[in-house]
Amino acid sequence: MDQLLEKHNLRRALRIGTWIARIVHNFTSHVKLSGPLSTAEIDTVTKQWIWRLQKRDCLMLHYEQHKGNST
């Protein structure tokens, strides 16, 4: 997602991410999704992305705290 944001604005990056999520869903599920992207699909991808960023940042801060204590 970071690479998408480097090339596109947030709205476009979220839509691309949602299309990717739909393709993965359709490949792995018997229930196929079709038609335009729904608001619920975009919201789900947005929440997943926020969760991943928070987790990544939390781990980075934890690493920095340990790094500072060991020197």
PDB file with SEQRES, HELIX, SHEET and CRYST1 records, atoms N, CA, C and O in Angstrom:
SEQRES   1 A   71  MET ASP GLN LEU LEU GLU LYS HIS ASN LEU ARG ARG ALA          
SEQRES   2 A   71  LEU ARG ILE GLY THR TRP ILE ALA ARG ILE VAL HIS ASN          
SEQRES   3 A   71  PHE THR SER HIS VAL LYS LEU SER GLY PRO LEU SER THR          
SEQRES   4 A   71  ALA GLU ILE ASP THR VAL THR LYS GLN TRP ILE TRP ARG          
SEQRES   5 A   71  LEU GLN LYS ARG ASP CYS LEU MET LEU HIS TYR GLU GLN          
SEQRES   6 A   71  HIS LYS GLY ASN SER THR                                      
HELIX    1 AA1 ASP A    2  LYS A    7  1                                   6    
HELIX    2 AA2 LEU A   10  THR A   28  1                                  19    
HELIX    3 AA3 THR A   39  SER A   70  1                                  32    
CRYST1    1.000    1.000    1.000  90.00  90.00  90.00 P 1           1          
ATOM      1  N   MET A   1       0.821  -1.192   0.000  1.00  0.00           N  
ATOM      2  CA  MET A   1       0.000   0.000   0.000  1.00  0.00           C  
ATOM      3  C   MET A   1       0.865   1.256   0.000  1.00  0.00           C  
ATOM      4  O   MET A   1       0.481   2.274  -0.575  1.00  0.00           O  
ATOM      5  N   ASP A   2       2.025   1.190   0.638  1.00  0.00           N  
ATOM      6  CA  ASP A   2       2.904   2.355   0.643  1.00  0.00           C  
ATOM      7  C   ASP A   2       3.307   2.738  -0.774  1.00  0.00           C  
ATOM      8  O   ASP A   2       3.375   3.921  -1.107  1.00  0.00           O  
ATOM      9  N   GLN A   3       3.572   1.741  -1.602  1.00  0.00           N  
ATOM     10  CA  GLN A   3       3.957   2.012  -2.987  1.00  0.00           C  
ATOM     11  C   GLN A   3       2.800   2.621  -3.768  1.00  0.00           C  
ATOM     12  O   GLN A   3       3.015   3.478  -4.625  1.00  0.00           O  
ATOM     13  N   LEU A   4       1.575   2.186  -3.478  1.00  0.00           N  
ATOM     14  CA  LEU A   4       0.412   2.778  -4.138  1.00  0.00           C  
ATOM     15  C   LEU A   4       0.282   4.255  -3.782  1.00  0.00           C  
ATOM     16  O   LEU A   4      -0.023   5.083  -4.640  1.00  0.00           O  
ATOM     17  N   LEU A   5       0.512   4.579  -2.517  1.00  0.00           N  
ATOM     18  CA  LEU A   5       0.400   5.974  -2.088  1.00  0.00           C  
ATOM     19  C   LEU A   5       1.488   6.862  -2.693  1.00  0.00           C  
ATOM     20  O   LEU A   5       1.284   8.063  -2.872  1.00  0.00           O  
ATOM     21  N   GLU A   6       2.628   6.278  -3.003  1.00  0.00           N  
ATOM     22  CA  GLU A   6       3.684   7.062  -3.637  1.00  0.00           C  
ATOM     23  C   GLU A   6       3.285   7.477  -5.050  1.00  0.00           C  
ATOM     24  O   GLU A   6       3.720   8.518  -5.542  1.00  0.00           O  
ATOM     25  N   LYS A   7       2.452   6.655  -5.704  1.00  0.00           N  
ATOM     26  CA  LYS A   7       2.086   6.920  -7.094  1.00  0.00           C  
ATOM     27  C   LYS A   7       0.700   7.524  -7.254  1.00  0.00           C  
ATOM     28  O   LYS A   7       0.426   8.168  -8.267  1.00  0.00           O  
ATOM     29  N   HIS A   8      -0.192   7.328  -6.262  1.00  0.00           N  
ATOM     30  CA  HIS A   8      -1.579   7.762  -6.385  1.00  0.00           C  
ATOM     31  C   HIS A   8      -2.027   8.485  -5.119  1.00  0.00           C  
ATOM     32  O   HIS A   8      -1.391   8.378  -4.071  1.00  0.00           O  
ATOM     33  N   ASN A   9      -3.130   9.222  -5.232  1.00  0.00           N  
ATOM     34  CA  ASN A   9      -3.703   9.842  -4.046  1.00  0.00           C  
ATOM     35  C   ASN A   9      -4.403   8.775  -3.197  1.00  0.00           C  
ATOM     36  O   ASN A   9      -4.557   7.634  -3.634  1.00  0.00           O  
ATOM     37  N   LEU A  10      -4.821   9.143  -1.997  1.00  0.00           N  
ATOM     38  CA  LEU A  10      -5.397   8.180  -1.057  1.00  0.00           C  
ATOM     39  C   LEU A  10      -6.641   7.501  -1.620  1.00  0.00           C  
ATOM     40  O   LEU A  10      -6.787   6.284  -1.515  1.00  0.00           O  
ATOM     41  N   ARG A  11      -7.530   8.278  -2.211  1.00  0.00           N  
ATOM     42  CA  ARG A  11      -8.774   7.708  -2.745  1.00  0.00           C  
ATOM     43  C   ARG A  11      -8.484   6.645  -3.799  1.00  0.00           C  
ATOM     44  O   ARG A  11      -9.078   5.567  -3.776  1.00  0.00           O  
ATOM     45  N   ARG A  12      -7.593   6.938  -4.701  1.00  0.00           N  
ATOM     46  CA  ARG A  12      -7.243   5.993  -5.770  1.00  0.00           C  
ATOM     47  C   ARG A  12      -6.552   4.757  -5.195  1.00  0.00           C  
ATOM     48  O   ARG A  12      -6.844   3.635  -5.610  1.00  0.00           O  
ATOM     49  N   ALA A  13      -5.641   4.954  -4.246  1.00  0.00           N  
ATOM     50  CA  ALA A  13      -4.928   3.835  -3.631  1.00  0.00           C  
ATOM     51  C   ALA A  13      -5.896   2.902  -2.909  1.00  0.00           C  
ATOM     52  O   ALA A  13      -5.743   1.682  -2.977  1.00  0.00           O  
ATOM     53  N   LEU A  14      -6.892   3.462  -2.218  1.00  0.00           N  
ATOM     54  CA  LEU A  14      -7.886   2.631  -1.529  1.00  0.00           C  
ATOM     55  C   LEU A  14      -8.738   1.850  -2.519  1.00  0.00           C  
ATOM     56  O   LEU A  14      -9.064   0.688  -2.275  1.00  0.00           O  
ATOM     57  N   ARG A  15      -9.098   2.470  -3.622  1.00  0.00           N  
ATOM     58  CA  ARG A  15      -9.894   1.775  -4.637  1.00  0.00           C  
ATOM     59  C   ARG A  15      -9.091   0.635  -5.263  1.00  0.00           C  
ATOM     60  O   ARG A  15      -9.631  -0.448  -5.486  1.00  0.00           O  
ATOM     61  N   ILE A  16      -7.817   0.863  -5.546  1.00  0.00           N  
ATOM     62  CA  ILE A  16      -6.963  -0.193  -6.089  1.00  0.00           C  
ATOM     63  C   ILE A  16      -6.847  -1.339  -5.086  1.00  0.00           C  
ATOM     64  O   ILE A  16      -6.960  -2.509  -5.450  1.00  0.00           O  
ATOM     65  N   GLY A  17      -6.620  -0.988  -3.811  1.00  0.00           N  
ATOM     66  CA  GLY A  17      -6.546  -2.006  -2.767  1.00  0.00           C  
ATOM     67  C   GLY A  17      -7.832  -2.796  -2.636  1.00  0.00           C  
ATOM     68  O   GLY A  17      -7.803  -4.001  -2.382  1.00  0.00           O  
ATOM     69  N   THR A  18      -8.965  -2.121  -2.808  1.00  0.00           N  
ATOM     70  CA  THR A  18     -10.254  -2.797  -2.717  1.00  0.00           C  
ATOM     71  C   THR A  18     -10.448  -3.741  -3.899  1.00  0.00           C  
ATOM     72  O   THR A  18     -10.965  -4.844  -3.724  1.00  0.00           O  
ATOM     73  N   TRP A  19     -10.047  -3.331  -5.085  1.00  0.00           N  
ATOM     74  CA  TRP A  19     -10.132  -4.225  -6.238  1.00  0.00           C  
ATOM     75  C   TRP A  19      -9.256  -5.456  -6.033  1.00  0.00           C  
ATOM     76  O   TRP A  19      -9.659  -6.567  -6.377  1.00  0.00           O  
ATOM     77  N   ILE A  20      -8.074  -5.272  -5.480  1.00  0.00           N  
ATOM     78  CA  ILE A  20      -7.187  -6.398  -5.197  1.00  0.00           C  
ATOM     79  C   ILE A  20      -7.840  -7.339  -4.191  1.00  0.00           C  
ATOM     80  O   ILE A  20      -7.806  -8.557  -4.365  1.00  0.00           O  
ATOM     81  N   ALA A  21      -8.439  -6.772  -3.131  1.00  0.00           N  
ATOM     82  CA  ALA A  21      -9.116  -7.591  -2.121  1.00  0.00           C  
ATOM     83  C   ALA A  21     -10.271  -8.368  -2.751  1.00  0.00           C  
ATOM     84  O   ALA A  21     -10.498  -9.529  -2.411  1.00  0.00           O  
ATOM     85  N   ARG A  22     -11.001  -7.731  -3.668  1.00  0.00           N  
ATOM     86  CA  ARG A  22     -12.120  -8.415  -4.328  1.00  0.00           C  
ATOM     87  C   ARG A  22     -11.617  -9.564  -5.191  1.00  0.00           C  
ATOM     88  O   ARG A  22     -12.206 -10.645  -5.189  1.00  0.00           O  
ATOM     89  N   ILE A  23     -10.538  -9.341  -5.925  1.00  0.00           N  
ATOM     90  CA  ILE A  23      -9.982 -10.404  -6.768  1.00  0.00           C  
ATOM     91  C   ILE A  23      -9.555 -11.598  -5.919  1.00  0.00           C  
ATOM     92  O   ILE A  23      -9.828 -12.746  -6.269  1.00  0.00           O  
ATOM     93  N   VAL A  24      -8.887 -11.322  -4.804  1.00  0.00           N  
ATOM     94  CA  VAL A  24      -8.473 -12.401  -3.896  1.00  0.00           C  
ATOM     95  C   VAL A  24      -9.705 -13.124  -3.350  1.00  0.00           C  
ATOM     96  O   VAL A  24      -9.734 -14.354  -3.302  1.00  0.00           O  
ATOM     97  N   HIS A  25     -10.721 -12.360  -2.937  1.00  0.00           N  
ATOM     98  CA  HIS A  25     -11.947 -12.958  -2.419  1.00  0.00           C  
ATOM     99  C   HIS A  25     -12.596 -13.861  -3.464  1.00  0.00           C  
ATOM    100  O   HIS A  25     -12.976 -14.992  -3.157  1.00  0.00           O  
ATOM    101  N   ASN A  26     -12.725 -13.372  -4.689  1.00  0.00           N  
ATOM    102  CA  ASN A  26     -13.364 -14.147  -5.743  1.00  0.00           C  
ATOM    103  C   ASN A  26     -12.563 -15.388  -6.110  1.00  0.00           C  
ATOM    104  O   ASN A  26     -13.135 -16.397  -6.522  1.00  0.00           O  
ATOM    105  N   PHE A  27     -11.267 -15.322  -5.965  1.00  0.00           N  
ATOM    106  CA  PHE A  27     -10.414 -16.466  -6.269  1.00  0.00           C  
ATOM    107  C   PHE A  27     -10.535 -17.549  -5.196  1.00  0.00           C  
ATOM    108  O   PHE A  27     -10.436 -18.736  -5.504  1.00  0.00           O  
ATOM    109  N   THR A  28     -10.749 -17.149  -3.943  1.00  0.00           N  
ATOM    110  CA  THR A  28     -10.740 -18.102  -2.832  1.00  0.00           C  
ATOM    111  C   THR A  28     -12.125 -18.467  -2.310  1.00  0.00           C  
ATOM    112  O   THR A  28     -12.234 -19.323  -1.432  1.00  0.00           O  
ATOM    113  N   SER A  29     -13.180 -17.850  -2.818  1.00  0.00           N  
ATOM    114  CA  SER A  29     -14.518 -18.069  -2.281  1.00  0.00           C  
ATOM    115  C   SER A  29     -15.451 -18.602  -3.361  1.00  0.00           C  
ATOM    116  O   SER A  29     -15.246 -18.370  -4.552  1.00  0.00           O  
ATOM    117  N   HIS A  30     -16.468 -19.314  -2.924  1.00  0.00           N  
ATOM    118  CA  HIS A  30     -17.492 -19.791  -3.851  1.00  0.00           C  
ATOM    119  C   HIS A  30     -18.490 -18.692  -4.180  1.00  0.00           C  
ATOM    120  O   HIS A  30     -19.145 -18.737  -5.221  1.00  0.00           O  
ATOM    121  N   VAL A  31     -18.611 -17.706  -3.298  1.00  0.00           N  
ATOM    122  CA  VAL A  31     -19.520 -16.582  -3.516  1.00  0.00           C  
ATOM    123  C   VAL A  31     -18.722 -15.475  -4.206  1.00  0.00           C  
ATOM    124  O   VAL A  31     -17.828 -14.877  -3.608  1.00  0.00           O  
ATOM    125  N   LYS A  32     -19.050 -15.214  -5.447  1.00  0.00           N  
ATOM    126  CA  LYS A  32     -18.307 -14.223  -6.230  1.00  0.00           C  
ATOM    127  C   LYS A  32     -18.954 -12.845  -6.107  1.00  0.00           C  
ATOM    128  O   LYS A  32     -20.178 -12.722  -6.154  1.00  0.00           O  
ATOM    129  N   LEU A  33     -18.137 -11.822  -5.952  1.00  0.00           N  
ATOM    130  CA  LEU A  33     -18.600 -10.441  -5.909  1.00  0.00           C  
ATOM    131  C   LEU A  33     -18.431  -9.840  -7.298  1.00  0.00           C  
ATOM    132  O   LEU A  33     -17.436 -10.102  -7.973  1.00  0.00           O  
ATOM    133  N   SER A  34     -19.399  -9.037  -7.723  1.00  0.00           N  
ATOM    134  CA  SER A  34     -19.295  -8.394  -9.027  1.00  0.00           C  
ATOM    135  C   SER A  34     -19.938  -7.016  -8.961  1.00  0.00           C  
ATOM    136  O   SER A  34     -20.541  -6.645  -7.954  1.00  0.00           O  
ATOM    137  N   GLY A  35     -19.802  -6.270 -10.037  1.00  0.00           N  
ATOM    138  CA  GLY A  35     -20.375  -4.933 -10.087  1.00  0.00           C  
ATOM    139  C   GLY A  35     -19.439  -3.905  -9.512  1.00  0.00           C  
ATOM    140  O   GLY A  35     -18.277  -4.198  -9.229  1.00  0.00           O  
ATOM    141  N   PRO A  36     -19.946  -2.685  -9.337  1.00  0.00           N  
ATOM    142  CA  PRO A  36     -19.113  -1.616  -8.775  1.00  0.00           C  
ATOM    143  C   PRO A  36     -18.718  -1.927  -7.337  1.00  0.00           C  
ATOM    144  O   PRO A  36     -19.393  -2.691  -6.647  1.00  0.00           O  
ATOM    145  N   LEU A  37     -17.631  -1.333  -6.899  1.00  0.00           N  
ATOM    146  CA  LEU A  37     -17.199  -1.510  -5.519  1.00  0.00           C  
ATOM    147  C   LEU A  37     -18.236  -0.906  -4.580  1.00  0.00           C  
ATOM    148  O   LEU A  37     -18.794   0.156  -4.855  1.00  0.00           O  
ATOM    149  N   SER A  38     -18.484  -1.587  -3.481  1.00  0.00           N  
ATOM    150  CA  SER A  38     -19.436  -1.055  -2.504  1.00  0.00           C  
ATOM    151  C   SER A  38     -18.696  -0.247  -1.447  1.00  0.00           C  
ATOM    152  O   SER A  38     -17.489  -0.394  -1.252  1.00  0.00           O  
ATOM    153  N   THR A  39     -19.442   0.596  -0.784  1.00  0.00           N  
ATOM    154  CA  THR A  39     -18.877   1.387   0.304  1.00  0.00           C  
ATOM    155  C   THR A  39     -18.355   0.473   1.404  1.00  0.00           C  
ATOM    156  O   THR A  39     -17.317   0.753   2.003  1.00  0.00           O  
ATOM    157  N   ALA A  40     -19.068  -0.617   1.672  1.00  0.00           N  
ATOM    158  CA  ALA A  40     -18.653  -1.557   2.711  1.00  0.00           C  
ATOM    159  C   ALA A  40     -17.304  -2.187   2.370  1.00  0.00           C  
ATOM    160  O   ALA A  40     -16.465  -2.365   3.252  1.00  0.00           O  
ATOM    161  N   GLU A  41     -17.091  -2.523   1.103  1.00  0.00           N  
ATOM    162  CA  GLU A  41     -15.810  -3.108   0.695  1.00  0.00           C  
ATOM    163  C   GLU A  41     -14.673  -2.104   0.904  1.00  0.00           C  
ATOM    164  O   GLU A  41     -13.616  -2.458   1.427  1.00  0.00           O  
ATOM    165  N   ILE A  42     -14.893  -0.867   0.498  1.00  0.00           N  
ATOM    166  CA  ILE A  42     -13.864   0.166   0.654  1.00  0.00           C  
ATOM    167  C   ILE A  42     -13.594   0.434   2.133  1.00  0.00           C  
ATOM    168  O   ILE A  42     -12.441   0.602   2.530  1.00  0.00           O  
ATOM    169  N   ASP A  43     -14.651   0.475   2.956  1.00  0.00           N  
ATOM    170  CA  ASP A  43     -14.483   0.687   4.395  1.00  0.00           C  
ATOM    171  C   ASP A  43     -13.686  -0.445   5.029  1.00  0.00           C  
ATOM    172  O   ASP A  43     -12.843  -0.203   5.893  1.00  0.00           O  
ATOM    173  N   THR A  44     -13.946  -1.678   4.606  1.00  0.00           N  
ATOM    174  CA  THR A  44     -13.220  -2.828   5.142  1.00  0.00           C  
ATOM    175  C   THR A  44     -11.739  -2.726   4.834  1.00  0.00           C  
ATOM    176  O   THR A  44     -10.903  -2.947   5.710  1.00  0.00           O  
ATOM    177  N   VAL A  45     -11.410  -2.392   3.590  1.00  0.00           N  
ATOM    178  CA  VAL A  45     -10.003  -2.250   3.208  1.00  0.00           C  
ATOM    179  C   VAL A  45      -9.358  -1.080   3.954  1.00  0.00           C  
ATOM    180  O   VAL A  45      -8.203  -1.169   4.371  1.00  0.00           O  
ATOM    181  N   THR A  46     -10.099   0.007   4.121  1.00  0.00           N  
ATOM    182  CA  THR A  46      -9.582   1.160   4.860  1.00  0.00           C  
ATOM    183  C   THR A  46      -9.246   0.774   6.292  1.00  0.00           C  
ATOM    184  O   THR A  46      -8.171   1.110   6.791  1.00  0.00           O  
ATOM    185  N   LYS A  47     -10.155   0.072   6.954  1.00  0.00           N  
ATOM    186  CA  LYS A  47      -9.922  -0.352   8.346  1.00  0.00           C  
ATOM    187  C   LYS A  47      -8.752  -1.321   8.442  1.00  0.00           C  
ATOM    188  O   LYS A  47      -7.949  -1.233   9.371  1.00  0.00           O  
ATOM    189  N   GLN A  48      -8.647  -2.256   7.478  1.00  0.00           N  
ATOM    190  CA  GLN A  48      -7.528  -3.195   7.485  1.00  0.00           C  
ATOM    191  C   GLN A  48      -6.207  -2.458   7.307  1.00  0.00           C  
ATOM    192  O   GLN A  48      -5.212  -2.792   7.951  1.00  0.00           O  
ATOM    193  N   TRP A  49      -6.199  -1.463   6.441  1.00  0.00           N  
ATOM    194  CA  TRP A  49      -4.986  -0.696   6.194  1.00  0.00           C  
ATOM    195  C   TRP A  49      -4.586   0.104   7.431  1.00  0.00           C  
ATOM    196  O   TRP A  49      -3.410   0.145   7.793  1.00  0.00           O  
ATOM    197  N   ILE A  50      -5.556   0.734   8.073  1.00  0.00           N  
ATOM    198  CA  ILE A  50      -5.285   1.485   9.303  1.00  0.00           C  
ATOM    199  C   ILE A  50      -4.738   0.555  10.373  1.00  0.00           C  
ATOM    200  O   ILE A  50      -3.782   0.899  11.069  1.00  0.00           O  
ATOM    201  N   TRP A  51      -5.342  -0.628  10.509  1.00  0.00           N  
ATOM    202  CA  TRP A  51      -4.893  -1.598  11.509  1.00  0.00           C  
ATOM    203  C   TRP A  51      -3.443  -2.004  11.239  1.00  0.00           C  
ATOM    204  O   TRP A  51      -2.634  -2.070  12.164  1.00  0.00           O  
ATOM    205  N   ARG A  52      -3.115  -2.276   9.975  1.00  0.00           N  
ATOM    206  CA  ARG A  52      -1.746  -2.661   9.633  1.00  0.00           C  
ATOM    207  C   ARG A  52      -0.747  -1.548   9.922  1.00  0.00           C  
ATOM    208  O   ARG A  52       0.344  -1.805  10.431  1.00  0.00           O  
ATOM    209  N   LEU A  53      -1.118  -0.314   9.600  1.00  0.00           N  
ATOM    210  CA  LEU A  53      -0.223   0.812   9.859  1.00  0.00           C  
ATOM    211  C   LEU A  53      -0.021   1.026  11.356  1.00  0.00           C  
ATOM    212  O   LEU A  53       1.096   1.290  11.801  1.00  0.00           O  
ATOM    213  N   GLN A  54      -1.095   0.915  12.135  1.00  0.00           N  
ATOM    214  CA  GLN A  54      -0.962   1.058  13.585  1.00  0.00           C  
ATOM    215  C   GLN A  54      -0.091  -0.037  14.156  1.00  0.00           C  
ATOM    216  O   GLN A  54       0.740   0.224  15.025  1.00  0.00           O  
ATOM    217  N   LYS A  55      -0.264  -1.251  13.686  1.00  0.00           N  
ATOM    218  CA  LYS A  55       0.545  -2.370  14.173  1.00  0.00           C  
ATOM    219  C   LYS A  55       2.011  -2.161  13.802  1.00  0.00           C  
ATOM    220  O   LYS A  55       2.901  -2.373  14.626  1.00  0.00           O  
ATOM    221  N   ARG A  56       2.257  -1.745  12.564  1.00  0.00           N  
ATOM    222  CA  ARG A  56       3.629  -1.504  12.120  1.00  0.00           C  
ATOM    223  C   ARG A  56       4.284  -0.400  12.945  1.00  0.00           C  
ATOM    224  O   ARG A  56       5.426  -0.542  13.381  1.00  0.00           O  
ATOM    225  N   ASP A  57       3.563   0.695  13.158  1.00  0.00           N  
ATOM    226  CA  ASP A  57       4.114   1.804  13.933  1.00  0.00           C  
ATOM    227  C   ASP A  57       4.349   1.409  15.386  1.00  0.00           C  
ATOM    228  O   ASP A  57       5.336   1.817  15.998  1.00  0.00           O  
ATOM    229  N   CYS A  58       3.450   0.627  15.923  1.00  0.00           N  
ATOM    230  CA  CYS A  58       3.615   0.163  17.305  1.00  0.00           C  
ATOM    231  C   CYS A  58       4.874  -0.691  17.432  1.00  0.00           C  
ATOM    232  O   CYS A  58       5.636  -0.547  18.388  1.00  0.00           O  
ATOM    233  N   LEU A  59       5.085  -1.571  16.473  1.00  0.00           N  
ATOM    234  CA  LEU A  59       6.273  -2.420  16.503  1.00  0.00           C  
ATOM    235  C   LEU A  59       7.544  -1.599  16.314  1.00  0.00           C  
ATOM    236  O   LEU A  59       8.571  -1.893  16.925  1.00  0.00           O  
ATOM    237  N   MET A  60       7.477  -0.577  15.474  1.00  0.00           N  
ATOM    238  CA  MET A  60       8.656   0.269  15.246  1.00  0.00           C  
ATOM    239  C   MET A  60       8.996   1.054  16.505  1.00  0.00           C  
ATOM    240  O   MET A  60      10.172   1.174  16.848  1.00  0.00           O  
ATOM    241  N   LEU A  61       8.002   1.591  17.198  1.00  0.00           N  
ATOM    242  CA  LEU A  61       8.266   2.318  18.443  1.00  0.00           C  
ATOM    243  C   LEU A  61       8.836   1.382  19.494  1.00  0.00           C  
ATOM    244  O   LEU A  61       9.756   1.748  20.226  1.00  0.00           O  
ATOM    245  N   HIS A  62       8.289   0.175  19.570  1.00  0.00           N  
ATOM    246  CA  HIS A  62       8.787  -0.805  20.527  1.00  0.00           C  
ATOM    247  C   HIS A  62      10.256  -1.119  20.229  1.00  0.00           C  
ATOM    248  O   HIS A  62      11.078  -1.203  21.141  1.00  0.00           O  
ATOM    249  N   TYR A  63      10.571  -1.288  18.964  1.00  0.00           N  
ATOM    250  CA  TYR A  63      11.946  -1.558  18.570  1.00  0.00           C  
ATOM    251  C   TYR A  63      12.848  -0.389  18.950  1.00  0.00           C  
ATOM    252  O   TYR A  63      13.942  -0.600  19.475  1.00  0.00           O  
ATOM    253  N   GLU A  64      12.409   0.828  18.696  1.00  0.00           N  
ATOM    254  CA  GLU A  64      13.220   2.001  19.015  1.00  0.00           C  
ATOM    255  C   GLU A  64      13.458   2.111  20.517  1.00  0.00           C  
ATOM    256  O   GLU A  64      14.553   2.487  20.935  1.00  0.00           O  
ATOM    257  N   GLN A  65      12.456   1.792  21.340  1.00  0.00           N  
ATOM    258  CA  GLN A  65      12.624   1.862  22.786  1.00  0.00           C  
ATOM    259  C   GLN A  65      13.678   0.860  23.245  1.00  0.00           C  
ATOM    260  O   GLN A  65      14.532   1.186  24.069  1.00  0.00           O  
ATOM    261  N   HIS A  66      13.617  -0.362  22.709  1.00  0.00           N  
ATOM    262  CA  HIS A  66      14.609  -1.368  23.098  1.00  0.00           C  
ATOM    263  C   HIS A  66      15.991  -1.002  22.580  1.00  0.00           C  
ATOM    264  O   HIS A  66      16.995  -1.217  23.259  1.00  0.00           O  
ATOM    265  N   LYS A  67      16.036  -0.462  21.402  1.00  0.00           N  
ATOM    266  CA  LYS A  67      17.309  -0.075  20.818  1.00  0.00           C  
ATOM    267  C   LYS A  67      17.978   0.999  21.672  1.00  0.00           C  
ATOM    268  O   LYS A  67      19.186   0.953  21.903  1.00  0.00           O  
ATOM    269  N   GLY A  68      17.196   1.957  22.136  1.00  0.00           N  
ATOM    270  CA  GLY A  68      17.739   3.027  22.962  1.00  0.00           C  
ATOM    271  C   GLY A  68      18.214   2.550  24.328  1.00  0.00           C  
ATOM    272  O   GLY A  68      19.182   3.089  24.863  1.00  0.00           O  
ATOM    273  N   ASN A  69      17.548   1.545  24.903  1.00  0.00           N  
ATOM    274  CA  ASN A  69      17.917   1.041  26.219  1.00  0.00           C  
ATOM    275  C   ASN A  69      19.172   0.197  26.198  1.00  0.00           C  
ATOM    276  O   ASN A  69      19.861   0.099  27.213  1.00  0.00           O  
ATOM    277  N   SER A  70      19.489  -0.420  25.062  1.00  0.00           N  
ATOM    278  CA  SER A  70      20.608  -1.342  25.024  1.00  0.00           C  
ATOM    279  C   SER A  70      21.946  -0.652  24.763  1.00  0.00           C  
ATOM    280  O   SER A  70      22.993  -1.283  24.908  1.00  0.00           O  
ATOM    281  N   THR A  71      21.938   0.620  24.385  1.00  0.00           N  
ATOM    282  CA  THR A  71      23.207   1.296  24.097  1.00  0.00           C  
ATOM    283  C   THR A  71      23.724   2.082  25.261  1.00  0.00           C  
ATOM    284  O   THR A  71      24.782   2.703  25.165  1.00  0.00           O  
TER     285      THR A  71                                                      
END                                                                             
